[in-house]
């Protein structure tokens, strides 16, 4: 037993919860402990607990067990990924009870509903069939109700158990003491309870039918809950199970979880990348669709980073591990999704409070209903039927499932599409925002310099310029030089070797290529060798620089030959993304440290009307604050360290997953792929999830508000009340599952 450090968090798996009021009880009990803050989620059956110094996990578990439930720390991950096999075994006892209950209850319900089937002594046959249903099949309800009673509490199981037992005991009274046991007894069935003599009617079809309907609701609810968490389980199982590690020049196969930072491992075509790393040798195309939702494979080569669980679609790669275990992007994604699913929106906290006090209120309403009908001189069976109907129909299951199931499905679907929602409070923010601020570099643009134009002196050949300049720049590590080299290689393929390469600090590079003395860099470098740009080339260079591009001069053999224009290019999908954001009713604003001319050119290219330019990194926060002071609700999209503060300041922060860990940590939504269209998809998904939550809550509240008065007024048969209550829970979960069909616009 280890004492925790201050502020340590742990996740507990809670067993035995059957409704939202159970979760509310456990949460309340844990929060009563000094130094403990807990959130219990009925849908995920987990408790997220933060506890202070001096408290142990054993004490937390003991507290839960004293409340009448079980608690355990999550089991370590199984290497072979077979943990998902536990699901069907967990459902088997419930399924067995349900099928047996159906087989026994159908005749009982048929006898009670169809007078033509009521042969002599049919009531005694119904008793024999109903007895195992009311005792064995309904045992989980009775057991939970008794456990809660011992702890001075009442939950949904209390209501079900009371209703079923009351209907059964009344039937025994009518059969053994009243006149219901006489041969040839007939009992009509009505949707609205009849007003005959109470001692001559039995309610075995109610006891058996309610048990069956509730078991069916529980079973389909449990199946649906498992489906709603399928995306997270699939995410956790994406990783490679074993890997070929290089040891002393030979390959050794080991489990992937034994990799350490610095290990070099081999990824063959078709294999998964075992963990996050950097390519040491080889080039290929990597399919990251399972993490990013992006279907087009990405070309990678030496020095490029790769992410664990992506698939090598091309050549053989040797990768050096940079992050392993819980530090990998896959693990961080899973952690973000799980944290979001365990969270609670403000509206769900209200629903949980209602659920926590609802059951005692319902019991009080049932007793009041019984007393009202008896005091009004009505027959006993009418009073009894109305009270039982109130008990059964008022169960607040749907209320407790409304938010967590939608959140589980929504966040899980987001993870499949490369959209990570940090918590339920984020959903509310997406509904309110009206302005989206976009960082330019790395968000709207690629963030990487590219060769965009080749300006030639008269009589010069483009291919020759690119061949000589590209070869020389290929030997330099400077981003501008690499942009020129990439552009030349893309157009020409192989480049010649360089001799006597030299870097002239602050000015450029020089060397011998195919016997030519080549210079590439600032015009000043060429002028030092008496190589001057012709007037028309100099004017073209000035114009390119005025538009925000970088221009480098090229010369050889004593003469200036060309100017190469390099710039940060706009992403091919940015213009489409801006259109999608506008369609959502958002006003895009471009925010950048570049000069006004560069910013305006980029903004015009993608369709942004409002530009805030020449902003220092520290000024980005002030720019967001200014927009907020104008009454706007601001979302910020960025990817760099200098965006982190602005992301935190914004009402909603969206970070591009291609950016830094600091930016991702500061944001509310993380877009795993570097495509701005994902921002529009993220907002659409968040809004859809929020709409589903609100629809679920409306149904759950409206159902109880409408149904309880009908039951209390004696206008609802208890068996139909049980069916309606079970259906409400299944409806809420099924409605949440519709989010699995969410599709991005692209």
N, C-alpha and C positions, 0 to 999 in steps of 0.2 A: 504494500500500500504506500503510494507516494503522495506527499503533500504538494499541492499545486502552487505555481508561482502566481503573484497577484495578476488578476485580469485574464487568467487562462481560460480558454474555451474548450468545450467538449461536446460531442454529439452523442446523444443516447437514443437507442432504439426502444420505443415504448410498446409494450404488448398488452393486449386486453382491452384497448379502447374500441368502443362500438359506436360512438357518436361524438358530436362536437362538444357536448357538455362534459364528456369524459376528458377530452383534451383541456377544456377550461379548468377542470378540477385539478389535474396534474400540474398545469401551469401555475395556478394559484398557490398550490402547496409548495412548489419549488421556489416561487418568488417570495414566500414568507420566510425563507431561510436568510439569515443575515449575510450580505455580501454576494447574493445570488441573483442573477437576472436570467430569466428563462422564457423561451418561446416554444410552445408545443403546437405541432401541426398535425391535425387529424388525418389529412390526406396522405402525407408522407410517413406518418407514424413515427416521427422523430421529434426529439427535443434539442434545441440549440441552447446550451447553458454556458453562461460566463460566470465564473466564480472566483472569489478572492483568496488570498493567502490563508492557509489554515484549514481550508475545506478540502475534503478528498472526494474522489469520484465514488468511493464506497458509500459515503454519506448521502450523496445525491441519489444513488440507486436505492438506498434504504428508505429515503423519503418517498420516492415514487412507490415503492412496494408497500409502505404503510398506507398509501392512498388506495391500495387495492389493485394495483397494476404491476406489470413487470418492467424492468429496465435493464439494459445491457449496453456495453460499449460495442461499436461496430466490429465485426470480425475482420481480421486482416484480409486484404485482397488475395484471391486465389490466382496463382500464376496462369492456370490453364483456362481461366475465364468461364468456368462452369457455374458460377454463382447463380446465374439466372435460372438454373434448373430447380431452385428451391421453390419457385412460384407455384407450379402445379401441385406440389406436395402440401403447401400451405392451404390451397383451396380444396383439397380432397375431402377433409372432414365436413366442410360446409356443403360441398357438392353431394356427398353421401346422404347427409341429413335432408337436403332439398329433394333429391330424387325419391327417397323413401317417403317423405312427407307428401309429395305429389301423388304417389301411388296409393297412399292410404286416404288422403283427403278428398280426392276426386269423387269416390263413391259417397262419402259423407256429405259433401256439398250437393251432389246430385240428388240424394235422398231428401235433403232439406229444402231444395229449391223446386223439385218436380213432384207434386203430390201423386202423380200416376205411378211413381216408382216406390211409393211408401206401402210396402207389403206389411203383413202382420209381423209385429216385433222388429220392424225396420230400425226403430229407435235404439234397440239394444245392439243390433249389428253396428250402428253408427258409433255407439259407445266403445265397442271393442276395437273398431278401426281408429277412432280418434284418440284413444288412450295413449298409444305409443307416440303419436304426433305431439300431444300436449305435454308429455313427460320427456321422452328421449329427444325428439326433434327440436323441441323448444327449450331443451336443457341449457344451452348457452345463455338464453335470456334470463332464465330463472337464477342461474348461478351468478351472473353479473348483478342482477337485482339484489340478491342476498348479500353479495360482497359489498355492494354500495350501501345497503341498509346497515351492515355492521360498522361502516365508517361514517354513518350519519349523513348519507348523501343519496340523491336520486338522479337517475339518468334516463335516457330513452328506453333502456332495457327494463327499467322499473315500470314504465308505462305499458310496454308490451306484455311483460309478465303479469302485471295486475289485470290487464284486459283479458288475456288468455285464461288465466286461472279463474277470474270472476265468471267468465262465460262457462267454463267447465264445471265449476262448483255449483253454479245455478242449475246447470243441466242435471247434475247428480241429484240435487234437491228435488227437481221436478220429476225425475224418473223414480226415485226411491220413496219420496214422501208425498209429492203431488200426484196428479192424475196422468202425467205424461207417459208412464210406463204401461198403461193399459193396452191390451191387444186392439189392433184396428185404429189406433190413434192417428189422426191426420193433422198435418200442420202446413198451411199455405205459406208461400214465400212472397214477400213484397219488398220493393226497394225502400219504402217507408215502413218502419216497424208497425205491426198491427196492434190493436188495442184489445186483444182477447184476455183470457185469464192467464196470468203469469205462471201459475203452477202447472199449466197444461202445455207449455211450450219449452222446447229445449234449444240450446244455442251451441250444440256441438259443431255445426258447420261454421259458426263464427270462430270458435276456438281453433279448429283445425285449419280453416281458410286463412285466418289472420297469420297463424304460424307459417303457413306455406308461402303466402305473399311476402311476408317480411324476410323469410329465408331467401326467396327468389331475389328480392331487392338487394339483400346483402351480397348474394353471390355475384349478380351482374355488376353491382357497384364495385366489388373487389376486383373483378376481371377488368372493368373499365379503368380503375385506378392503376392497375398494373400496366395497362396500355398507355395511360397518360404519362407514366414514368419511363416508357420504353426508350425514348430518345436519349435520356441521360445514361441508361444502361448501355445502349448501343455506343454512345460516346466513350464510356469507360472501357469498352471492349475493343476499341479500334486499334489499340497499340499492338506492335509485334510481340510475339511470345518468346522467340529466341533470335539470336543474332550471330553472325560469323565475325569474330573479333580477330584482328591481326596480332599474333604473338610470335615474336622472333622471326618475322617474315612468313609465317604460315597461318592458315585460318583455323580457328578453334571455335566450335559452336557452343554457346553458353546461353542460359536464360537471359532475356532482355533486362530483367530487373537487377542483374549483377553488373551491368555496365557502370563504369565510373567516368567522371569528367577526364578528358584527355585520351581515352581509349579510341583507337582507330578501328572502324568496322566496315565490312563490305556489304554493299547493297546491290544485288543483281537485278536485272530487268524483271519486273513483275513483283518484286519483294517490297515489303513495307520498310520505310526508314525507321530504325529501332528507337531513336531518340533525337532530340534537337542537336544539331551540329553544323559544322562547316565542311564543305567539300574540299578534300585534300587533292585528289586526282580524279579525273573523269568528267564527262559532261553528259547531260541527259535532259529529258522532260519529266517533270514531277507532277503527278495528279494529286491535287490537294482538295478535290471536290468534297470529300467526306468531312473536312474541317471548315472549309470556306464557302461551300456551296457553288464555287466557281468551276464550271465544267471544262474549261480549256486548260490543258496542262501548261505548266510554266517551264521555260527553258532555264537550266541552271548549269553552272560550270565551276571551275576551281575558284575558291574564295567565296562562293555564294553560300548563304545560310539555307538550311533545310529544316523542316519541322517533323518531329516524330509522328508516325501513323500515316504520313503521306506515302504515295505509291510511286516507285521508280518505274516510269513507263518506257525508258529507253536503254541507255548504255550502263555499263558497270561503273559504280561509284565507290570511292573510298572516302569515308566521312569521319571527322574527328568530333567526338562527343563534347558538347559544350554545356548541356544541361541534362540532368537525369532525374528520374523519380518524380517527386512532387513539384520540382522546379520547371518541368517541361510545359510547353504551351498547351498540350492536350490536358495535362493534369490541372493547370490553371483554369482552363475553360470549364472542365468538369466541376471544379470547386466553385467557380462563379455561378454556374447554373444551379448547383445544389443549394448554395447559399440563398439564391433568389427564390427557389422553390420552398425553402424553409421559412422565408420571411412572411410577413403579414402586412397587408395594406390597412390603412386606418379604418376603412369600412368593414374589413373582416374582424378587426378587434371589437368593433361595436357588435357585430353578429355573434362573436364568441361570448360577449357579456350577456347578450340576450339569451343565448343557448344555456348559459350557466344558471340563469334564474328561471328559465322557461318551465322546466320539469316540475318544480314545486308549485308553480303557478297553475300548471295544467292539472295537477292532482287536486289542487284547491278548487279549480273550475269543475272538475268531474264530481267532487263531493257536493259542490253548490248546485250542480245540475240535478244530481240525485235528490238532494233535499228540496229543490224547487218543485220537481214533478210530484214527489210524495206529498209535499205540503199543499199542493194544488188539487189533491184528491185523485190524481191519475193512477192507473193501474201500476203495480209494482214493476211489471216487465217493461213498460214504457220508460219509467225512471231509470231502470237498470240499463236498458239498451242505450239510452241517450248518454248515460255516464260512461259506459264502456266505449262508445263511439268517440267521445271527447278524448278519453285516454289514448286511444289508438291513433286517431288522425292527427293529433297535435305534435307528434314526435318531430323534433327540430333537426333531423338528419340533413335535409337538403340545405338548410341554413349553414351548417358547418362545412359542407362540401363546395359551396358556391364559388368561393375565391380560390382555395388551394388547388382544386382540380384544374380550373382554367389557367392558373399560374403555372402549374406543372406542364400542361400541354403547350402553352404559349412559349415558355422559356425553353422547353425541349425542342420544339419546332424551330425556334430561333437558333439554337445551337447547331441544328442540322444545316441551317442556311448561313452559318458564320456570323450570327448576331447574338451577342451575349448581353442579357438584361440583368443588371446587378441586383435589383430588388423590386418589390411590388410598388413602392412609392414612385418609382420611375414611370410607371404606366400613367399615373395621374398627371405627371409633368408633360408627357407627350400630347395630352389632350389640350393643354392650355397654351403651348408655345405658338407664337405667330411670326417670329423672326428667326432665321437660321444664319449664323455667322460662320463663314468658311475661311479657314486659313488657306493661303494660296499654295505655298510650297509643300508638296507631298500629299496634298488633299485634292485640290483642283488640278494641280500639275503633277507630273511624275516625281518631282524632287530630284531628278537625275539629269545632268546636262546631256544634250544630244546635238549632233551635227545637223543643222537645219538648212544651211545654204553654202554654196561654194561660189565666190565672186572672183572671176578670172580677169587678168590683164589681157589685152588684145593678143590674139594668136596663140594663147596658151591652151593646153589640153587638160580637161577636167580629170581624166583618169590618171595622167602623169602626176598632176598636183596631188591627188589623193594618195597615190602609190608612194611618193617620196615623203610627203608630210605625215601620212599615216604610219609609215615604217618608223620614222623618227619619234613620233609621239607615243608609239606603242612601247617604247623603252622608258617612258616617264610614268610615274604614279599619280601625277596631278589629275584631278577630276576632269578638267578641260581637255588635257592631253588624251585621257582615256576615251572621252566622248569622240574626239577626232579619230582615234584609232578604231573604235567600234564602227563608226560610220564608214571608214575606208574599207574595213574588212567585210562589212555587210555588202558593199558594192563590188569589191574586187576579189575578195577571198584572201588567199595567202599574200603576205607582204614580204618584201626583201629584208635581208639582214642589215644591221647598222654597225658601222665602225667608228671608233673614236667618239662615242657618244659623250656629250657634256651638258651639264645643266648650268645655265647662266642665271644665278639667283635673282628672282624678281623680274626677269626679262623673258626667259624662254629656254629653248634647247637648241643644240647644234650637233652635227655629226656628218659622217660620210655615208651616202646611200647610193649604191651602184656607180661609184666614182664621182658623184656630185656632192659638193659642200653645201649642205642644206641648213637653213635657219628657219625656225618656227617660233613665233612669240610676238611680243610687242613691236610696234613699228620702230621704236627706239633701238631695239636690238639690230634690226635690219639696217637702220641708218648709220649705226656704228661701223657697218661694213659697206657703207656708201650705196645701200640698196634702198631706193626711195619709191614709194607707191605712186603710180600715175594718178593724175588729178581725179579722173572719173572713179578709180578704185578707192581713192581716199574719201571721196564724197559718199560712195556706197557704204564704206566702213563706218563713217560718222552717222549715217542714217540708221544703220543696224544697231549701233550703240545707243542712239537716241530712243529706240524702241525697246531698250532694255536687254538686248542680246550682248554676248561677248564676242568680239572679233579678234582673230589672231592672224598675223601676216605670215606669208610663206615666200621664201626666196631661195634661190640657189645659183651658183656659178655667177655671182656678182650682179644679179638682177631680181627685183621683187616680182613675183609671178601671180600671187592670188591672195585673197582674204577668205578665211574660213569662219563662218558664223555659227556660234554655239549658243544654245539657249535651253532653259528648262521648259519642256514642252507640256502643253495641256493634255491631260489624259483623254483618250478617245471617247470615253463614256461620260465625261464631266458635263457636256452640254445636255445630254439626255437626262442626267441626274438632276440638273437644275430645273428642267421642265417638269420632272416628277415632283420635286419639292414644291414648285409653284402650284401644281395641281392639288396638292394637299392643303393649300391655303397659306403657305409660308412665304415670307419675303426674304430672299437671299441677300446677304451682304458679304462682299469680299474684303477680307482683312489681311494686310500684308505689310512687311517692312520695306518692300521695294518702292521705287519712286512712282509717282502718279501715272506717268506714261506707260510703264510696264503693266501696272495694275489695271489701268483702263483698257489696254489692249487685250489682256487675258479675260477681263470681265465681259467685254464686247464679244469675244469669241464664244463664250459659254452662255451668254444671255443674262448676265447679272447687271442690274441698273444702278445699284448703290455700292460705292467703293470707299473703303477707309484705308489710305495708303500711308507709307513712310512712318509706320508705327514701330517703335522700339519694342523688344520683347516684354519689357516691364509695362509698356503702355497698352498691351492687349487687354489686360484686366480693366484698365480705365475705359477702354473703348466699349467693352461689354457693359460696364456699370453705366456709362452714358446712355446707351440704348435702353437699359432697364429704367433709368431715371425718366426717360421719355414715355414710360408706361408700357414698354414692350416686354413680352415674355420671351426670353432669348435661349435658343439652343446654339451650342458652339461645337463645330467639328474641327478637330486638329489631330496632329500626330507627333509633334516634337516636344522636347523638354520645355521649350519656351512657351508652349501652349498649355501646360499643366495648370497654371494658376488661373488662366482664363476659362479652362474647362470646369474647374472647381467653382468659379464665380458664376458661371452661366446657370440658368434655371434647369437646363438639361445639357449634360456634356456627352459628346459622342467622340470616341477616339478611334482612329484607324489602327487596326491591329498590326499594320506594317510599321507603326511608329514605335516610340520608346515605352518602356515599362512605366515610367513616371506618368506619361500622358494617359496610359491605360488605367493606372491606379486612380487617377484624378477624375475619371469619367464615370458616367452613369450607364452608358451603353458602349460596348466595344464591337467594332466591325472588323472581323478577323481578316477579311480580304480588303485590299487597298482600292476598292471600287466605290466611288461616291454614290452610286445607285443604291448601295447597301444601306445608306443613311435613310433614303426614302422608304426602303423596305422595312427597316427597323422601326420607323415611326408608324408605318401602316400596321405592322404586326403588333406593336404595343397598343395602338388604339383599338385594334380588333380584340385583343385580349381583355382590355378594359371594358369594351362593350359587352363581351361575353360574361364577365364578372357581374356587371350591373344587371344584365338580363337574368342571370342565375339568381341573384339576390332578390330581384323583383318577383320572380316565380316563387321562390321559397317563402318570402314574406306574404305575398298575395294569397298563396295556397293556404297558409295557416289562418290568415285574417278572414278569408272567405269560408273555410271549411269548419272552423271551430263553432261559429254561431249556428251553422246548419246541423252539426252534430248535437249541440246543446238543445236545439229546438226539436229534437227527435225526428229529424227529416233525413237521417242517414243510417243505413244499415251498417253495423260494425264491421261486417266482412268487407263491404265495399270501401269502408274507411281504411281498412288495412291495405287493400289493394292500391288505393289512391296514395296513401303515405309511402308505400314502397315505390310506386311509380314516380313520385316526386324526386326521390333521390337518384333513381336511374336516369330520369330526364335531365337533371342538372349535370351529371357526369357525362352523359351522352352529348349534351349541348356543348360542353367543354371540348369534347373530342373532335368537334368540327374544326377546331383550330389546326388540327393535323393536316387539313387540306389547304392551308394557307400557301399561296404561291407568290413568289416575287414577280414583279412586273417584267423583269428581263429574262 
